[in-house]
Amino acid sequence: MNRERLRKSPNIAIVGSTSLLGKELREMLEDGGFPMGRLALFETEEYAGLLQEFAGEIQITQVISPESFVDIDIAFFTCSPEIMHSYVASGATFPELTIDLTQAGSEGTVYLQGISDPRVLRSKGYFVNPHPAAIVIARVLSSLHNRFGVESAAVTVLEPASERGNAGVDELQEQTVNLLNFQQIENKVFNGQLAFNILPEREASERTENRVMEHLEGILGKTFPKPVITAVQAPVFHSHAFSVFVQLLGTPAVEEVTAQFDRGDGSVTVPAAADGPSPVGVVGTDTIHLGRVRHGGNHPGAYSLWLVADNLRIAAANAIRTAEHIMLAPAFDT
């Protein structure tokens, strides 16, 4: 790692550049004008040699190996959990500055821009990008808690197929086409028919719920009221949707709750449309979209909220902001 270069135009590596998340990250780095020197794209042997375009230039995908990270200042891991597990099991070392978007690698510092303490950032370290559902829940509950106080919360997370990577999106598409053509469907990624259906998928849901809870604790602290998380697999390609029930210590009007997000840091969008946001409508945006806010009737302090966020975009955006904060830090500690 070159510290002077890290501050100005770091050399960047994306591990898993052909994954949905890797492509999203690459596009955001290019479109956002992220200052960088060289970009290296890494994959397993199966995808090595693929040509990808970045900033008008053709990049050749390389095979991932510990030696690949020589002269790399920041490494983003966006590969599948299986590839990450294999990399860890091989005993290979991670680059000096790693930002893990897979949540399947080593233990590290969970960092959410705007909520986590920026003093935890260092020029060397292993930083875990929170699960996209944890990003949404943490931002929303933190905002409510800072203004009104949160007593308890329960969140139902509708997971998109893209959380299972390219294979999940492909299987949902194939199932949909086969059903419309009265053909038999196959399921290898999901535990049954997802097209035109909702799957509880106990094992996968518990993994997601546990990971989200772990990341929420890392972001909000152990004393923050722990929400009850229920994850279910929805038949949508992209974007999380959330049905949130929250018990506040105060009893603000619905308009006050909505205004709290409207006056915030811009991480939550309050659409003007009466129908509210949908998973399809928010694709390509990196903010949380707030839909209906309802009072709980005869239960003082009880409110329900509908939220939607592009899971890929919101995860990539936080990873990039983490890198930017590291670059702009006034001093580096080893």
C-alpha positions as CSV (number, residue, x, y, z in Angstrom):
1,M,0.0,0.0,0.0
2,N,1.1,3.5,-0.9
3,R,-0.2,5.9,1.7
4,E,0.3,9.0,-0.3
5,R,-1.4,7.5,-3.3
6,L,-4.2,6.3,-1.0
7,R,-5.1,9.9,-0.1
8,K,-5.2,11.1,-3.7
9,S,-5.9,8.3,-6.3
10,P,-5.7,4.8,-4.8
11,N,-5.3,1.7,-6.9
12,I,-8.5,-0.3,-6.5
13,A,-9.3,-4.0,-6.7
14,I,-12.8,-5.5,-7.0
15,V,-12.9,-9.2,-6.2
16,G,-16.1,-10.7,-7.7
17,S,-16.4,-8.0,-10.5
18,T,-18.9,-10.1,-12.5
19,S,-21.3,-10.5,-9.6
20,L,-24.4,-8.3,-9.4
21,L,-22.9,-6.3,-6.5
22,G,-19.5,-6.1,-8.2
23,K,-21.1,-4.6,-11.4
24,E,-23.1,-2.2,-9.3
25,L,-19.9,-1.1,-7.4
26,R,-17.9,-0.7,-10.6
27,E,-20.7,1.4,-12.2
28,M,-21.0,3.7,-9.1
29,L,-17.2,4.2,-9.0
30,E,-17.2,5.2,-12.6
31,D,-20.4,7.4,-12.6
32,G,-19.5,9.1,-9.3
33,G,-16.0,10.1,-10.5
34,F,-14.2,8.3,-7.6
35,P,-10.6,9.4,-7.7
36,M,-8.5,6.3,-8.5
37,G,-5.3,5.3,-10.1
38,R,-5.5,1.7,-11.5
39,L,-8.5,-0.6,-11.3
40,A,-8.0,-4.4,-11.1
41,L,-10.9,-6.8,-11.6
42,F,-10.5,-10.2,-10.0
43,E,-12.5,-13.5,-10.3
44,T,-12.2,-17.2,-10.0
45,E,-10.5,-19.2,-12.9
46,E,-13.9,-19.8,-14.4
47,Y,-14.4,-16.1,-15.2
48,A,-10.8,-15.0,-15.7
49,G,-10.1,-13.5,-19.0
50,L,-13.4,-11.8,-19.4
51,L,-13.3,-8.3,-20.9
52,Q,-15.1,-5.5,-19.0
53,E,-15.3,-1.8,-19.7
54,F,-14.4,0.9,-17.2
55,A,-14.1,4.6,-18.0
56,G,-13.9,3.9,-21.7
57,E,-11.1,1.4,-21.3
58,I,-11.2,-2.4,-21.6
59,Q,-10.2,-4.3,-18.4
60,I,-9.2,-8.0,-18.4
61,T,-10.5,-10.0,-15.4
62,Q,-7.7,-11.6,-13.6
63,V,-7.6,-14.7,-11.4
64,I,-7.7,-13.9,-7.7
65,S,-4.7,-14.8,-5.6
66,P,-2.8,-13.2,-2.6
67,E,-0.1,-12.1,-5.1
68,S,-2.7,-10.2,-7.1
69,F,-3.0,-7.5,-4.4
70,V,0.6,-6.2,-4.7
71,D,0.4,-2.5,-5.4
72,I,-3.3,-2.4,-4.5
73,D,-4.4,0.2,-1.9
74,I,-8.1,-0.7,-1.4
75,A,-9.7,-4.0,-2.1
76,F,-13.5,-4.4,-2.3
77,F,-14.8,-8.0,-2.0
78,T,-18.1,-8.4,-3.8
79,C,-17.8,-12.1,-4.6
80,S,-20.3,-14.8,-3.6
81,P,-20.2,-16.2,-0.1
82,E,-19.0,-19.5,-1.4
83,I,-15.9,-17.9,-3.1
84,M,-15.3,-15.9,0.1
85,H,-15.4,-19.0,2.3
86,S,-13.0,-20.7,-0.1
87,Y,-10.6,-17.8,0.0
88,V,-10.7,-17.8,3.9
89,A,-10.3,-21.6,4.1
90,S,-7.3,-21.5,1.8
91,G,-5.5,-19.4,4.5
92,A,-4.7,-16.6,2.0
93,T,-4.2,-13.2,3.6
94,F,-6.4,-10.2,2.9
95,P,-5.0,-7.0,1.5
96,E,-4.0,-4.4,4.1
97,L,-7.1,-2.4,3.5
98,T,-10.2,-4.5,2.8
99,I,-13.8,-3.6,2.5
100,D,-15.9,-6.8,2.6
101,L,-19.4,-6.5,1.1
102,T,-20.1,-10.2,1.3
103,Q,-20.6,-10.5,5.1
104,A,-19.1,-14.0,4.7
105,G,-15.4,-13.3,5.3
106,S,-13.4,-12.7,8.4
107,E,-14.5,-10.7,11.4
108,G,-13.9,-7.0,11.1
109,T,-15.2,-3.5,12.0
110,V,-18.8,-3.0,10.8
111,Y,-19.0,0.5,9.5
112,L,-22.1,2.5,8.4
113,Q,-21.4,6.0,7.2
114,G,-23.2,8.7,9.1
115,I,-23.9,6.5,12.2
116,S,-20.7,4.6,13.0
117,D,-17.9,6.6,14.7
118,P,-15.5,7.6,11.9
119,R,-12.6,7.4,14.4
120,V,-12.6,3.6,13.9
121,L,-11.4,4.0,10.4
122,R,-7.7,3.3,9.7
123,S,-5.5,3.1,6.6
124,K,-5.1,-0.6,7.4
125,G,-7.9,-2.9,8.5
126,Y,-10.7,-5.2,7.6
127,F,-14.0,-3.3,7.3
128,V,-17.3,-5.1,7.0
129,N,-20.0,-3.4,4.9
130,P,-23.3,-4.0,6.7
131,H,-26.0,-6.2,5.2
132,P,-28.2,-3.9,3.1
133,A,-31.2,-4.7,5.3
134,A,-29.2,-3.7,8.4
135,I,-28.3,-0.4,6.7
136,V,-31.9,0.4,6.2
137,I,-33.1,-0.7,9.6
138,A,-30.2,1.0,11.4
139,R,-30.8,4.4,9.6
140,V,-34.5,4.3,10.3
141,L,-34.5,3.2,13.9
142,S,-31.6,5.5,14.7
143,S,-33.4,8.5,13.4
144,L,-36.6,7.6,15.3
145,H,-34.7,6.9,18.5
146,N,-32.7,10.2,18.4
147,R,-35.9,12.2,18.1
148,F,-38.7,10.2,19.9
149,G,-37.0,7.2,21.6
150,V,-37.6,3.6,20.5
151,E,-39.0,1.2,23.0
152,S,-39.3,-1.8,20.7
153,A,-39.6,-2.7,17.0
154,A,-40.5,-5.6,14.7
155,V,-39.4,-5.7,11.1
156,T,-40.5,-8.1,8.3
157,V,-37.9,-8.1,5.5
158,L,-39.0,-9.1,2.0
159,E,-35.8,-10.4,0.4
160,P,-35.2,-10.0,-3.4
161,A,-33.7,-12.8,-5.5
162,S,-30.6,-10.7,-6.2
163,E,-29.5,-11.3,-2.6
164,R,-28.7,-14.8,-3.9
165,G,-26.5,-13.4,-6.7
166,N,-26.7,-14.0,-10.4
167,A,-28.0,-17.6,-9.8
168,G,-30.9,-16.4,-7.8
169,V,-32.0,-13.9,-10.4
170,D,-31.6,-16.4,-13.2
171,E,-33.6,-19.1,-11.3
172,L,-36.5,-16.7,-10.6
173,Q,-36.6,-15.6,-14.3
174,E,-36.5,-19.2,-15.5
175,Q,-39.2,-20.3,-13.1
176,T,-41.4,-17.4,-14.2
177,V,-41.0,-18.2,-17.9
178,N,-41.6,-21.9,-17.4
179,L,-44.7,-21.4,-15.4
180,L,-46.2,-19.0,-18.0
181,N,-45.4,-21.7,-20.7
182,F,-46.9,-24.4,-18.5
183,Q,-43.6,-26.2,-18.2
184,Q,-42.1,-27.9,-15.1
185,I,-40.0,-25.6,-13.0
186,E,-36.6,-26.4,-11.3
187,N,-35.2,-25.1,-8.1
188,K,-31.6,-25.3,-7.2
189,V,-31.1,-21.9,-5.4
190,F,-34.4,-21.7,-3.6
191,N,-36.3,-24.4,-1.7
192,G,-39.2,-24.4,-4.0
193,Q,-41.3,-22.4,-6.4
194,L,-40.5,-18.7,-5.9
195,A,-42.2,-17.3,-9.0
196,F,-45.6,-16.0,-8.1
197,N,-45.0,-17.2,-4.5
198,I,-43.4,-16.3,-1.2
199,L,-41.0,-18.7,0.5
200,P,-40.3,-18.8,4.3
201,E,-37.0,-20.7,3.7
202,R,-36.3,-21.2,7.4
203,E,-32.5,-22.0,7.1
204,A,-31.7,-19.1,4.7
205,S,-34.0,-16.7,6.6
206,E,-32.4,-17.5,9.9
207,R,-28.9,-16.8,8.4
208,T,-30.2,-13.4,7.2
209,E,-31.9,-12.6,10.4
210,N,-28.8,-13.5,12.5
211,R,-26.5,-11.5,10.2
212,V,-28.7,-8.4,10.3
213,M,-29.0,-8.6,14.1
214,E,-25.2,-9.0,14.4
215,H,-24.6,-6.0,12.2
216,L,-27.2,-3.9,13.9
217,E,-25.5,-4.5,17.2
218,G,-22.2,-3.5,15.7
219,I,-23.7,-0.3,14.3
220,L,-26.1,0.8,17.1
221,G,-24.5,-0.8,20.1
222,K,-25.5,-3.5,22.5
223,T,-27.8,-1.3,24.6
224,F,-30.0,-0.2,21.7
225,P,-33.5,-1.9,21.8
226,K,-33.1,-5.0,19.6
227,P,-35.8,-5.3,17.0
228,V,-37.4,-8.6,16.1
229,I,-36.4,-9.5,12.5
230,T,-38.3,-11.8,10.2
231,A,-37.0,-12.4,6.7
232,V,-39.0,-14.0,3.9
233,Q,-38.1,-14.6,0.3
234,A,-40.2,-12.5,-2.1
235,P,-40.6,-13.1,-5.9
236,V,-38.9,-9.9,-6.9
237,F,-35.6,-9.5,-8.7
238,H,-34.2,-6.4,-6.9
239,S,-34.7,-4.2,-3.9
240,H,-35.6,-5.0,-0.3
241,A,-39.0,-4.1,1.1
242,F,-39.7,-3.6,4.8
243,S,-42.8,-3.7,6.9
244,V,-41.8,-2.0,10.2
245,F,-43.8,-1.8,13.4
246,V,-42.2,0.4,16.0
247,Q,-43.2,1.4,19.6
248,L,-42.0,4.9,20.4
249,L,-41.6,6.3,23.9
250,G,-43.4,9.5,22.7
251,T,-46.7,9.9,20.8
252,P,-45.9,12.2,17.9
253,A,-48.4,12.8,15.1
254,V,-47.9,10.8,11.9
255,E,-46.8,14.1,10.2
256,E,-44.0,14.5,12.8
257,V,-42.7,11.0,12.2
258,T,-42.7,11.7,8.4
259,A,-41.1,15.1,8.9
260,Q,-38.3,13.6,11.0
261,F,-37.1,11.6,7.9
262,D,-37.7,14.6,5.5
263,R,-35.4,16.8,7.5
264,G,-32.7,14.2,8.0
265,D,-29.4,13.8,6.3
266,G,-30.8,12.8,2.9
267,S,-30.5,9.0,3.5
268,V,-34.3,8.7,3.5
269,T,-36.5,9.9,0.7
270,V,-40.1,10.8,1.3
271,P,-41.9,10.4,-2.1
272,A,-44.6,12.9,-3.0
273,A,-46.6,10.3,-4.8
274,A,-49.6,9.1,-2.8
275,D,-49.2,5.4,-3.8
276,G,-45.7,5.3,-2.3
277,P,-42.5,3.5,-3.4
278,S,-42.2,0.0,-4.8
279,P,-39.2,-2.3,-5.3
280,V,-39.2,-1.7,-9.0
281,G,-39.5,2.0,-8.7
282,V,-36.5,2.5,-6.5
283,V,-33.9,0.5,-8.5
284,G,-30.9,2.6,-9.3
285,T,-31.2,4.9,-6.2
286,D,-29.0,4.8,-3.1
287,T,-31.5,6.2,-0.6
288,I,-34.2,4.6,1.6
289,H,-37.7,5.3,0.3
290,L,-40.4,5.8,2.9
291,G,-44.0,4.9,2.1
292,R,-47.0,4.9,4.4
293,V,-46.7,5.8,8.0
294,R,-49.7,4.8,10.1
295,H,-50.5,5.3,13.8
296,G,-51.3,2.1,15.7
297,G,-54.9,3.1,16.5
298,N,-55.6,2.4,20.2
299,H,-51.9,1.8,21.0
300,P,-50.2,5.1,21.9
301,G,-46.7,5.4,20.5
302,A,-47.2,2.5,18.0
303,Y,-46.6,3.1,14.3
304,S,-46.2,1.1,11.2
305,L,-43.9,2.1,8.2
306,W,-43.4,0.8,4.7
307,L,-39.9,1.1,3.3
308,V,-38.2,0.1,0.1
309,A,-34.5,0.3,-0.9
310,D,-32.3,-1.0,-3.8
311,N,-30.3,-3.6,-2.0
312,L,-27.3,-3.5,-4.4
313,R,-27.1,0.2,-4.7
314,I,-27.4,1.0,-1.0
315,A,-24.7,-1.5,-0.1
316,A,-22.3,-0.3,-2.8
317,A,-22.9,3.4,-1.8
318,N,-21.9,2.7,1.8
319,A,-18.8,0.9,0.7
320,I,-17.7,3.7,-1.5
321,R,-18.4,6.3,1.3
322,T,-16.3,4.2,3.7
323,A,-13.4,4.3,1.3
324,E,-13.8,8.0,0.8
325,H,-13.8,8.7,4.6
326,I,-10.6,6.6,4.9
327,M,-9.0,8.6,2.2
328,L,-10.0,11.9,3.8
329,A,-9.1,11.0,7.3
330,P,-6.8,13.8,8.8
331,A,-4.3,11.2,10.1
332,F,-3.6,7.5,9.7
333,D,-2.9,5.1,12.5
334,T,-1.4,1.8,11.8
